[in-house]
Amino acid sequence: MKINVKIEDLIENQIIESQRVEFKTGFNPDAIIRTICAFANDIDNIGGGYIVVGVEQEDGVIKQPIKGIDIKKIDEIQKKIFDYCHAIEPSYQPVIEDMIYKNVHLIVIYAYGGYNRPYTAPKEVTSKNKEKYKYIRKNVCTSIPSQEEEIELIEVSKRIPFDDSPCYQSDIVDLDIGLMREYLKEVNSKLYIDSQNLSLEKLASNLNIITGNGVKNVPLNAGILLFSENPQKYFKRAVIEIVIKPSLDGQNMIEKRFDGPIQRQLVNALQYIKGFVIEQKNIKLDMEAESKVYYNYPFPAIEELLSNAVYHKSYEIDCPITMTVYNDRIEITSFPGFDRSISREDIINHNISSKIYRNRRIGDFLKELKLIEGRNTGYPRIYDALKNNESEDLQINMDDERRYVSITISINQLFINSKNIDLSEYEQRVVNSLRQMPLNITEISKCMGYKFISKKLTDTVSKLCDKKIIFKTFGNKYSISEITIKDGIVTSTIKTDMRIVKEGKQILNTKIPNNILELEILLGAIKDIQKKIDVAGYGQQIRDFDDLYVNSGLINTFPNNEIKLNYDYVTLQLRLNDMERLVLDKLIAEYKKKSNFNL
C-alpha cells in the first residue's frame, strides 16, 4: 500500500483535518507507537491519521525552516518503526514512506482505522515493561480512554464502516484501472507513474480498496462506488437524479439521471446545474459605481449541498440523491438525515458540524479530488454564499427518526415570476423554430409550415417576448438567446447550434471498430467535436456582438462577458466524454488481446 496524500497537503493543512495529523520533531518510538495505536483505534471513525516525523511544531504552528530527517537514518528508522509495531495487538502494520518536502527528507506514517479494533500497545515500547493499554485520539491528543470512552471504543469496534466493508458479491475485475489512474493523475500522486507497470490487483491494493486479507481479495464498497464504471450493478440507487418541474402538473418536466462512479456523477451533475439551472442578473445599485451580479440560486451553495449529499449518503439505503427544481425553489433530498450529534438548536444557529463521519474513506478520496472541503467548512460556505446573494435562509426538514433530510433553497426574490415556462403546444413550436438560429417573424412562420403571418403568431411572439422566453435581437429577428448591455457589461446566453449537435450525435452513434487506425480516427473526431463545443458559444457570442455593433454601434469592447451554456451543449459534452472513454477502453482491451487487431 502507498500513501496517496501529498506531503504538501499534510504540512500546509489543505485537505486533511488537523486532528488527523501529528508532527514529531524526531524519532521517538514510544510516542509514535502510542499515536499509531490511537489512530488505528479510530474512535471517531475519521479514517485514522498521519504522523510526520521530522517536523517541529509549537502551539500549533510549524517551525520554519523544517529540519527533516538525516537521509542516512531514513531506512534505519523505518525498520525500527516496523519492528516496534509488532508490539501492537492484534497484529497491525501502518503504511510507512519517506517523502521530500522542499528538499528536506521526512518520514510519513499512515495509520489507517484498523479492522480488528480495539488495539493495545505498550506505554513505553522501548522498556522491559510490556503492559499494554488502549489508546485513542481526542482532538489533537493521544490518551488512554476513560471508562466511558473505552465502552464507546468497544461499541465502535463492533461496526466496520460501510464504505470500508467488503462488497462480497463483487470481483476485482469490477474495478477499472483507468479510473484509478485517472484519480492518481488528478491528485498528482507519485504513484501515477508507477501505476503503468502495476496489475489491477496490485494498484487496488496500493489504494487500499480491496480486502487484502490473504485469501481471495474482493473490492471494498468504497472501491466499487469510486472506481467501477458501473457501481449501480451492486448499488442500484447510488445515483443523482435531477428533475426540473416548471409546473405542478408535470407538463414539460425534464428528468436527468447521473450514474457511474460517484465522483463523476457529482462533477457531471454540477456541470448540468451550472449550465441549465443557474441564471444571473446585473443590477445597478443607487450610489454604487458598479452593478452587482445576483443569481437565482448561488452556485457555491448548491455545489456544497450536493457534494455533502454524495459524501454523507448511506449507500445501504436503496434511494437516490434527488434534486428537484421548481419555479421558486430547489429541494435536495438525501438519505438518511443528519446524525443526532447535530441538534435542532445547532441547525437553527447555523452550527452544522458533523462529529460522525459516515463515509470516511469516500470522504478522503473526494477531498483529494477537491470535490468536498475538509474541516467542516461546507455549511459556513453555504451560508456565506446565500448571504452574499441576498437569498433567504435554508429550510432543513427531517422526520423525527432522521431517515431523510430535505434541504430547500428559495429562489432570489429578483427572479420570482421573471420567467414562466409553462408553455402551450403552439408556444413551444414557436420556441423550437428558433433553436437553430435567430429568425424574423416571416421566417418563423415558414419554419412552422405556414405560408402567411397570422395574428395568432404575432400575438404569440409578442407574448413570449413579454415573458422573456424569447428575445428580439437585431434586424427585427427573434432568438432564444439574449444580449443585454448595462454599465459596460455585456451578458449573453448561447443558442443551440444544431449543426454541432447533429455532428456530435453522428459520432455517438458510430460503431466502435477493431482496427487501431479507425479507433484513432474516431478518437480524433471526438476531440474535434469537443473543441467545437467549447468554442461554439464564444463564436456565436462574437457573431451576435458583431451584429449589435453594426446595427447600433453600442459596443467598442467586450469586458466581463458572462456566458450561460445551453443544455444541449452540456449533455452532448458529457456523452462525448463517455464515448471517449469507450474508445480508450477498447484500445486498451484490444491491445491486451492482440488478436484480430491490426497493429
Phi, psi and omega per residue, in radians:
M1 nan 2.505 3.111
K2 -1.966 2.760 3.010
I3 -1.538 2.059 -3.039
N4 -1.674 -0.105 3.084
V5 -1.399 2.382 3.117
K6 -1.297 2.504 -3.121
I7 -1.062 -0.560 3.116
E8 -1.076 -0.664 -3.131
D9 -1.194 -0.550 3.117
L10 -1.285 -0.792 -3.063
I11 -1.336 -0.690 -3.079
E12 -1.588 0.035 3.024
N13 0.963 0.836 -3.106
Q14 -1.530 -0.632 -3.014
I15 -2.156 -0.862 -3.046
I16 -1.397 2.307 -3.131
E17 -1.085 2.596 -3.042
S18 -1.083 -0.564 -3.131
Q19 -1.229 -0.163 3.130
R20 -1.761 0.101 -3.131
V21 -2.235 2.228 3.101
E22 -2.087 2.245 3.121
F23 -1.809 2.353 3.104
K24 -2.151 2.286 -3.132
T25 -1.114 -0.783 -3.127
G26 -2.466 -2.956 -3.078
F27 -1.497 1.803 3.076
N28 -2.066 1.611 -2.976
P29 -1.054 -0.622 -3.120
D30 -1.074 -0.891 -3.121
A31 -1.165 -0.671 -3.101
I32 -1.141 -0.771 -3.124
I33 -1.155 -0.688 3.095
R34 -1.071 -0.734 -3.126
T35 -1.208 -0.678 3.072
I36 -1.028 -0.786 3.131
C37 -1.061 -0.753 -3.129
A38 -1.111 -0.795 3.111
F39 -1.115 -0.668 3.138
A40 -1.115 -0.618 3.111
N41 -1.232 -0.528 2.951
D42 0.764 1.031 -3.027
I43 -1.081 -0.489 -3.122
D44 -1.679 0.098 3.139
N45 0.929 0.850 3.141
I46 -1.793 0.051 3.074
G47 1.703 0.432 -3.140
G48 1.296 -2.708 -3.105
G49 -2.852 -3.084 -3.035
Y50 -2.196 2.429 3.040
I51 -2.033 2.176 3.140
V52 -1.944 1.986 -3.106
V53 -1.691 2.215 -3.137
G54 2.052 0.117 -3.115
V55 -2.156 2.197 3.124
E56 -1.661 2.364 -3.118
Q57 -2.284 2.407 3.128
E58 -2.382 2.143 -3.121
D59 0.947 0.695 3.087
G60 1.383 0.049 -3.120
V61 -2.011 2.276 3.135
I62 -1.306 2.276 3.126
K63 -1.363 2.341 3.112
Q64 -1.945 2.577 -0.084
P65 -1.327 2.701 3.115
I66 -1.279 2.262 -3.059
K67 -1.415 -0.663 3.128
G68 1.345 -2.841 -3.100
I69 -2.079 2.442 3.063
D70 -1.030 2.176 -3.071
I71 -1.014 -0.492 -3.136
K72 -1.225 -0.333 -3.084
K73 -1.781 -0.038 -3.059
I74 -1.012 -0.946 -3.082
D75 -1.084 -0.725 -3.122
E76 -1.096 -0.774 -3.130
I77 -1.148 -0.751 3.124
Q78 -1.045 -0.727 3.139
K79 -1.132 -0.710 -3.129
K80 -1.156 -0.717 3.104
I81 -1.062 -0.778 3.119
F82 -1.025 -0.776 -3.124
D83 -1.180 -0.772 -3.116
Y84 -1.132 -0.496 3.138
C85 -1.159 -0.273 3.069
H86 -1.169 -0.265 3.114
A87 -1.385 -0.209 3.116
I88 -1.384 2.379 3.113
E89 -2.213 2.447 -0.186
P90 -1.042 3.071 -3.062
S91 -0.980 2.317 -3.094
Y92 -2.690 2.329 3.040
Q93 -2.303 2.152 3.061
P94 -1.335 3.134 3.035
V95 -1.682 2.226 -3.087
I96 -2.116 2.302 -3.093
E97 -2.631 2.498 3.009
D98 -1.596 2.420 -3.119
M99 -2.323 2.803 -3.140
I100 -2.038 2.243 3.093
Y101 -2.243 1.998 -3.126
K102 0.900 0.869 3.083
N103 1.171 0.272 3.107
V104 -1.998 2.364 -3.136
H105 -1.487 2.323 3.117
L106 -2.293 2.745 3.010
I107 -1.915 2.201 -3.139
V108 -1.998 2.268 3.124
I109 -2.013 2.135 3.047
Y110 -1.782 1.900 3.109
A111 -1.761 1.654 -3.098
Y112 -1.307 2.755 3.053
G113 -1.082 2.117 -3.005
G114 -1.378 2.798 -3.139
Y115 -1.500 -0.298 -3.034
N116 -1.997 0.626 3.105
R117 -1.069 2.666 0.006
P118 -1.476 2.610 3.110
Y119 -1.797 2.683 3.060
T120 -2.221 2.726 3.123
A121 -2.646 2.692 3.087
P122 -1.115 2.588 3.068
K123 -1.142 -0.678 3.073
E124 -2.289 1.754 -3.046
V125 -1.169 -0.360 -3.113
T126 -1.528 -0.121 -3.113
S127 -1.683 2.976 3.129
K128 -1.327 -0.410 3.119
N129 -1.308 1.903 -3.052
K130 -1.812 0.353 3.083
E131 -1.045 2.362 -2.988
K132 -1.982 2.604 -3.092
Y133 -2.314 2.718 2.964
K134 -1.410 2.559 3.080
Y135 -2.285 2.571 3.109
I136 -2.376 2.879 3.050
R137 -1.883 2.233 3.003
K138 -2.198 1.997 -2.991
N139 1.023 -1.987 -3.095
V140 -1.975 0.323 -3.062
C141 -2.028 2.511 3.010
T142 -1.736 2.259 -3.077
S143 -2.660 2.859 3.006
I144 -1.375 2.286 -3.054
P145 -1.209 2.607 2.985
S146 -1.243 3.078 -3.132
Q147 -1.069 -0.746 3.132
E148 -1.162 -0.699 3.139
E149 -1.186 -0.598 3.111
E150 -1.162 -0.676 3.070
I151 -1.095 -0.737 3.111
E152 -1.091 -0.736 3.140
L153 -1.089 -0.733 -3.139
I154 -1.129 -0.712 3.124
E155 -1.128 -0.771 3.115
V156 -1.091 -0.652 -3.084
S157 -1.163 -0.369 3.134
K158 -1.293 -0.308 -3.044
R159 -2.038 2.084 2.995
I160 -1.518 2.217 3.128
P161 -0.925 2.499 -3.049
F162 -0.974 -0.797 -3.066
D163 -1.229 -0.294 3.095
D164 -1.662 -0.003 -3.105
S165 -1.556 2.658 3.117
P166 -1.185 2.512 2.999
C167 -1.705 1.476 -2.929
Y168 -1.093 -0.506 -3.115
Q169 -1.345 -0.169 -3.106
S170 -1.656 3.081 3.134
D171 -2.385 2.776 -3.116
I172 -1.023 -0.545 -3.129
V173 -1.172 -0.230 3.042
D174 -1.235 -0.367 3.103
L175 -1.361 2.643 -3.078
D176 -2.019 2.028 -3.094
I177 -1.149 -0.511 3.102
G178 -1.129 -0.717 3.101
L179 -1.143 -0.667 3.127
M180 -1.136 -0.768 -3.130
R181 -1.216 -0.595 3.083
E182 -1.074 -0.741 3.100
Y183 -1.096 -0.820 -3.123
L184 -1.069 -0.662 3.112
K185 -1.190 -0.720 -3.105
E186 -1.105 -0.660 -3.112
V187 -1.606 0.093 3.094
N188 1.041 0.750 3.142
S189 -1.410 2.451 3.108
K190 -1.206 -0.236 3.082
L191 -1.259 -0.290 -3.091
Y192 -1.025 -0.803 -3.127
I193 -1.130 -0.785 -3.133
D194 -1.110 -0.492 -3.031
S195 -1.146 -0.306 3.111
Q196 -1.051 -0.515 -3.057
N197 -1.882 0.188 -3.123
L198 -1.766 2.536 3.049
S199 -1.265 2.896 3.107
L200 -0.979 -0.812 -3.096
E201 -1.176 -0.688 -3.130
K202 -1.171 -0.726 3.134
L203 -1.166 -0.720 3.099
A204 -1.085 -0.646 3.092
S205 -1.123 -0.730 3.120
N206 -1.106 -0.556 3.105
L207 -1.499 -0.042 3.123
N208 0.997 0.834 3.125
I209 -2.091 0.253 2.987
I210 -2.240 2.910 -2.993
T211 -1.157 -0.775 3.115
G212 1.062 0.696 -3.062
N213 -1.794 0.228 3.064
G214 1.589 -0.336 3.034
V215 -1.778 -2.685 3.137
K216 -1.153 2.060 -3.130
N217 -1.348 2.437 3.058
V218 -2.247 2.721 -3.138
P219 -1.158 2.593 2.939
L220 -1.360 2.785 3.134
N221 -1.000 -0.678 3.112
A222 -1.068 -0.675 3.129
G223 -1.095 -0.764 3.132
I224 -1.149 -0.757 -3.081
L225 -1.169 -0.575 -3.050
L226 -1.750 -0.551 -2.950
F227 -2.196 0.448 2.995
S228 -2.055 2.424 3.113
E229 -1.184 -0.386 -3.106
N230 -2.387 1.185 3.098
P231 -1.111 -0.348 -3.141
Q232 -1.174 -0.193 3.037
K233 -1.079 -0.577 -3.116
Y234 -1.973 -0.417 3.120
F235 -2.238 1.448 -2.941
K236 -0.994 -0.675 -3.058
R237 -1.736 0.299 3.066
A238 -1.407 1.177 -3.071
V239 -2.434 2.886 2.995
I240 -1.940 2.243 3.116
E241 -2.051 2.243 3.091
I242 -2.020 2.220 3.141
V243 -2.146 2.173 3.076
I244 -1.827 2.033 -3.063
K245 -2.054 1.574 -3.128
P246 -1.183 -0.317 3.109
S247 -2.504 2.693 -3.072
L248 -1.208 -0.404 -3.127
D249 -1.425 -0.005 3.058
G250 1.510 0.014 3.131
Q251 -1.190 2.493 3.133
N252 1.029 0.448 3.129
M253 -1.243 2.444 3.104
I254 -2.023 2.252 3.107
E255 -2.070 2.334 3.139
K256 -2.333 2.276 -3.138
R257 -2.040 2.292 3.120
F258 -1.990 2.084 -3.139
D259 -2.199 -2.854 -3.040
G260 1.551 -2.901 3.119
P261 -0.990 2.514 -2.981
I262 -1.141 -0.547 3.128
Q263 -1.205 -0.602 3.100
R264 -1.247 -0.683 3.054
Q265 -0.939 -0.833 -3.080
L266 -1.103 -0.832 -3.133
V267 -1.069 -0.820 -3.099
N268 -1.168 -0.694 3.130
A269 -1.132 -0.726 3.127
L270 -1.156 -0.653 3.099
Q271 -1.120 -0.724 3.114
Y272 -1.095 -0.806 -3.138
I273 -1.074 -0.768 -3.112
K274 -1.108 -0.607 -3.085
G275 -1.499 -0.476 -2.954
F276 -2.109 -0.251 -3.072
V277 -1.934 -0.752 -3.028
I278 -1.295 2.296 3.061
E279 -2.221 2.820 -3.140
Q280 -2.445 2.770 3.028
K281 -2.406 2.457 3.048
N282 -1.749 2.065 -3.073
I283 -2.017 2.214 3.086
K284 -1.496 2.079 -3.120
L285 -1.614 2.542 3.089
D286 -1.073 2.468 3.079
M287 1.166 0.178 3.112
E288 -1.983 2.405 -3.107
A289 -1.256 -0.590 -3.066
E290 -2.013 2.676 3.071
S291 -1.380 2.797 3.132
K292 -1.958 2.445 -3.140
V293 -1.612 2.221 3.051
Y294 -2.037 2.629 3.128
Y295 -2.113 2.594 3.064
N296 -1.051 -0.682 3.030
Y297 -2.442 2.242 3.135
P298 -1.182 2.076 -3.064
F299 -1.021 -0.720 3.132
P300 -0.986 -0.581 3.128
A301 -1.204 -0.783 3.116
I302 -1.126 -0.723 3.136
E303 -1.006 -0.797 -3.134
E304 -1.180 -0.752 -3.100
L305 -1.118 -0.759 -3.129
L306 -1.223 -0.666 3.099
S307 -1.114 -0.745 3.097
N308 -1.070 -0.678 3.138
A309 -1.086 -0.750 3.117
V310 -1.130 -0.711 -3.112
Y311 -1.168 -0.825 -2.944
H312 -1.750 -0.008 3.101
K313 -1.087 2.517 2.977
S314 -1.527 1.958 -3.123
Y315 -1.385 0.039 2.996
E316 -1.450 -0.356 -3.138
I317 -1.546 2.267 -3.017
D318 -1.477 1.027 3.117
C319 -2.425 2.451 3.139
P320 -1.396 2.918 2.871
I321 -1.408 2.227 -3.108
T322 -2.108 2.460 3.030
M323 -2.218 2.052 -3.125
T324 -1.943 2.190 -3.111
V325 -1.834 1.959 3.061
Y326 -1.724 -3.131 3.122
N327 -1.163 -0.479 -3.007
D328 -2.164 0.071 -3.081
R329 -2.914 2.870 3.002
I330 -2.166 2.347 3.093
E331 -2.082 2.211 3.096
I332 -2.004 2.116 -3.065
T333 -2.109 2.352 3.119
S334 -2.473 2.849 -3.101
F335 -2.214 2.320 -0.065
P336 -1.497 -2.870 3.096
G337 -1.468 -2.930 3.117
F338 -1.086 2.581 3.051
D339 -1.203 2.796 -2.991
R340 -1.305 -0.066 3.012
S341 -1.217 -0.275 3.058
I342 -1.736 1.915 -3.068
S343 -1.429 2.930 3.069
R344 -1.072 -0.651 3.113
E345 -1.122 -0.677 3.090
D346 -1.034 -0.746 -3.127
I347 -1.132 -0.780 -3.135
I348 -1.087 -0.648 -3.091
N349 -1.563 0.179 3.122
H350 1.079 0.502 -3.131
N351 -1.861 1.037 -3.065
I352 -1.595 1.678 -3.090
S353 -2.318 1.870 -3.055
S354 -1.262 2.338 3.087
K355 -1.802 -0.083 3.135
I356 -2.158 2.238 -3.094
Y357 -1.748 1.873 -3.065
R358 -1.224 -0.723 -3.088
N359 -2.206 1.290 -3.009
R360 -1.124 -0.701 -3.127
R361 -1.223 -0.785 3.090
I362 -1.043 -0.728 3.128
G363 -1.042 -0.724 3.133
D364 -1.077 -0.762 3.128
F365 -1.119 -0.768 -3.116
L366 -1.161 -0.600 3.080
K367 -1.154 -0.728 3.111
E368 -1.067 -0.604 3.130
L369 -1.442 0.049 -3.139
K370 1.089 0.480 3.128
L371 -1.602 -0.359 3.021
I372 -2.364 2.834 3.129
E373 -1.714 2.647 3.008
G374 -1.632 -3.110 2.999
R375 1.068 0.536 3.075
N376 0.892 0.745 -3.139
T377 -1.656 -0.033 -3.032
G378 -1.080 -0.968 -3.071
Y379 -1.213 -0.649 2.997
P380 -0.983 -0.676 3.103
R381 -1.156 -0.661 3.118
I382 -1.091 -0.854 -3.100
Y383 -1.169 -0.605 3.069
D384 -1.105 -0.745 -3.133
A385 -1.119 -0.718 3.107
L386 -1.113 -0.758 -3.132
K387 -1.112 -0.792 -3.120
N388 -1.117 -0.507 -3.138
N389 -1.587 0.002 -3.089
E390 0.987 0.688 3.088
S391 -1.625 2.821 3.112
E392 -1.235 2.869 3.135
D393 -1.164 2.762 3.049
L394 -1.131 2.607 2.922
Q395 -1.931 2.090 -3.086
I396 -1.997 2.084 -3.097
N397 -2.115 2.330 3.043
M398 -2.455 2.655 3.004
D399 -1.365 2.984 -3.063
D400 -1.070 -0.563 -3.127
E401 -1.487 -0.050 -3.111
R402 0.974 0.747 3.115
R403 -1.345 -0.341 3.114
Y404 -2.615 2.872 2.966
V405 -2.340 2.307 3.093
S406 -2.146 2.100 -3.066
I407 -1.982 2.226 -3.068
T408 -1.958 2.283 2.978
I409 -1.936 2.121 3.122
S410 -1.407 2.594 3.117
I411 -1.169 2.540 3.058
N412 -1.055 2.419 -3.037
Q413 -0.988 -0.483 -3.129
L414 -1.141 -0.338 -3.048
F415 -1.826 0.015 -3.135
I416 -1.189 2.286 -3.130
N417 1.043 0.295 3.124
S418 -1.356 -0.335 -3.134
K419 -2.607 2.167 3.062
N420 -1.940 1.876 -3.063
I421 -1.837 0.369 3.047
D422 -1.503 1.476 -2.957
L423 -1.656 2.619 2.981
S424 -1.332 2.969 -3.141
E425 -1.080 -0.704 -3.129
Y426 -1.152 -0.758 3.113
E427 -1.074 -0.695 -3.132
Q428 -1.125 -0.620 3.113
R429 -1.131 -0.683 3.093
V430 -1.091 -0.815 3.137
V431 -1.070 -0.766 -3.118
N432 -1.089 -0.545 -3.133
S433 -1.156 -0.335 -3.102
L434 -1.736 0.127 -3.070
R435 -1.145 -0.580 -3.048
Q436 -1.536 -0.662 -3.059
M437 -2.886 2.827 3.051
P438 -1.154 2.479 -3.133
L439 -2.363 2.617 2.981
N440 -1.478 3.101 -3.017
I441 -1.099 -0.623 3.113
T442 -1.146 -0.765 -3.135
E443 -1.161 -0.628 3.082
I444 -1.085 -0.774 -3.129
S445 -1.056 -0.797 3.120
K446 -1.111 -0.719 -3.129
C447 -1.085 -0.556 -3.141
M448 -1.470 -0.058 3.069
G449 1.680 0.215 3.138
Y450 -1.777 2.658 3.119
K451 -1.558 -0.436 -3.065
F452 -2.268 2.863 3.092
I453 -1.530 2.085 3.138
S454 -1.643 2.789 3.076
K455 -1.115 -0.604 3.120
K456 -1.056 -0.704 -3.133
L457 -1.169 -0.822 -3.120
T458 -1.104 -0.688 3.111
D459 -1.148 -0.700 -3.134
T460 -1.158 -0.754 3.116
V461 -1.073 -0.752 3.115
S462 -1.088 -0.722 3.139
K463 -1.139 -0.712 3.129
L464 -1.169 -0.593 3.069
C465 -1.166 -0.711 3.113
D466 -1.076 -0.656 3.122
K467 -1.355 -0.125 -3.081
K468 1.096 0.567 3.004
I469 -1.441 -0.710 3.012
I470 -2.175 2.934 -3.029
F471 -2.384 2.472 3.044
K472 -1.445 2.219 -3.072
T473 -1.981 -2.169 -3.015
F474 -1.743 2.681 3.076
G475 1.051 0.602 3.141
N476 1.030 0.512 3.104
K477 -1.749 2.760 3.125
Y478 -2.042 2.629 -3.060
S479 -2.592 2.744 3.028
I480 -1.518 -0.048 3.039
S481 -1.860 2.678 -3.064
E482 -2.193 2.460 2.985
I483 -2.073 2.225 3.051
T484 -2.184 2.532 3.108
I485 -2.192 2.127 3.109
K486 -2.573 2.189 3.109
D487 0.966 0.666 3.077
G488 1.389 0.005 -3.135
I489 -1.778 2.184 3.141
V490 -1.751 2.169 3.102
T491 -2.055 2.285 -3.092
S492 -2.429 2.456 2.904
T493 -1.727 2.868 -3.043
I494 -1.957 2.209 3.082
K495 -1.423 2.762 -3.125
T496 -1.243 2.240 3.015
D497 -1.647 1.725 -3.014
M498 -1.142 -0.375 3.102
R499 -1.142 -0.717 3.118
I500 -1.195 -0.735 3.120
V501 -1.048 -0.768 -3.138
K502 -1.108 -0.774 3.137
E503 -1.097 -0.720 3.133
G504 -1.129 -0.701 -3.141
K505 -1.158 -0.584 3.079
Q506 -1.077 -0.735 3.101
I507 -1.122 -0.741 -3.108
L508 -1.121 -0.499 -3.126
N509 -1.577 0.033 -3.130
T510 -1.292 2.335 3.070
K511 -1.261 2.360 -3.128
I512 -1.295 2.080 -3.090
P513 -1.440 2.968 3.107
N514 -1.701 -0.297 -3.129
N515 -1.357 2.282 -3.041
I516 -1.099 -0.596 3.131
L517 -1.126 -0.789 3.136
E518 -1.165 -0.605 3.079
L519 -1.092 -0.760 3.140
E520 -1.158 -0.631 3.088
I521 -1.113 -0.768 3.132
L522 -1.103 -0.744 3.120
L523 -1.095 -0.693 3.092
G524 -1.115 -0.679 3.126
A525 -1.123 -0.665 3.097
I526 -1.105 -0.758 3.114
K527 -1.052 -0.728 -3.114
D528 -1.125 -0.771 -3.109
I529 -1.201 -0.570 3.075
Q530 -1.111 -0.685 3.094
K531 -1.119 -0.711 3.139
K532 -1.101 -0.687 3.112
I533 -1.120 -0.738 -3.113
D534 -1.086 -0.671 -3.058
V535 -1.667 -0.173 -3.039
A536 -1.052 -0.813 -3.133
G537 -1.063 -0.804 -3.125
Y538 -1.085 -0.749 -3.139
G539 -1.112 -0.754 3.120
Q540 -1.126 -0.679 -3.131
Q541 -1.092 -0.761 3.135
I542 -1.104 -0.688 3.107
R543 -1.081 -0.756 3.102
D544 -1.083 -0.739 -3.134
F545 -1.111 -0.702 3.116
D546 -1.057 -0.805 3.128
D547 -1.053 -0.764 -3.107
L548 -1.110 -0.700 -3.133
Y549 -1.152 -0.756 -3.114
V550 -1.139 -0.703 -3.038
N551 -1.437 -0.528 -3.046
S552 -2.245 -0.276 3.132
G553 1.153 0.397 -3.039
L554 -1.452 -0.406 -3.020
I555 -1.887 2.224 2.984
N556 -1.882 -0.633 3.077
T557 -2.350 2.952 -3.096
F558 -2.143 1.208 -3.091
P559 -1.363 2.574 2.974
N560 0.901 0.793 3.132
N561 -1.166 2.220 3.128
E562 -1.844 2.259 -3.060
I563 -2.053 2.309 3.006
K564 -1.941 2.029 -3.083
L565 -1.203 2.497 3.069
N566 -1.379 2.570 -3.091
Y567 -0.960 -0.713 -3.089
D568 -1.073 -0.671 3.110
Y569 -1.139 -0.760 -3.069
V570 -1.094 -0.879 -3.091
T571 -1.160 -0.644 3.124
L572 -1.138 -0.729 3.126
Q573 -1.051 -0.748 3.141
L574 -1.092 -0.763 -3.117
R575 -1.183 -0.633 3.103
L576 -1.126 -0.657 3.083
N577 -1.066 -0.721 3.105
D578 -1.148 -0.675 3.123
M579 -1.109 -0.727 3.127
E580 -1.059 -0.703 3.126
R581 -1.121 -0.693 3.113
L582 -1.050 -0.781 -3.131
V583 -1.104 -0.791 -3.141
L584 -1.096 -0.745 3.115
D585 -1.080 -0.665 3.128
K586 -1.144 -0.737 3.094
L587 -1.015 -0.832 -3.112
I588 -1.118 -0.794 -3.105
A589 -1.099 -0.771 -3.108
E590 -1.229 -0.606 3.109
Y591 -1.102 -0.683 -3.130
K592 -1.181 -0.713 -3.108
K593 -1.274 -0.670 -3.124
K594 0.943 0.521 3.074
S595 -2.143 2.461 -3.065
N596 0.918 0.634 -3.054
F597 -2.323 2.051 -3.053
N598 -1.455 1.676 3.107
L599 -1.498 nan nan
